[in-house]
């Protein structure tokens, strides 16, 4: 399992890819639910990753439909 620290907990496994400030802002409420204090947004995702594979598929399908609609 990935290393986690006391301050950022499980978000620490994302490393520097997402930036330290982002990892410090996000707080995990429950399995799959994260909360950002500065933006006051609650996000539901996967248990150990921010996005699930099905969510990525749906987002790309929505993006493709928007592009087709604009053309």
Secondary structure, 3 states (H helix, E strand, C coil): CCCCECCCEHHHHHHHHCCHHHHHHEEEEECCEEEECCCCEEEECCCCCCCCHHHHHHHHHHHHHHHHHHC
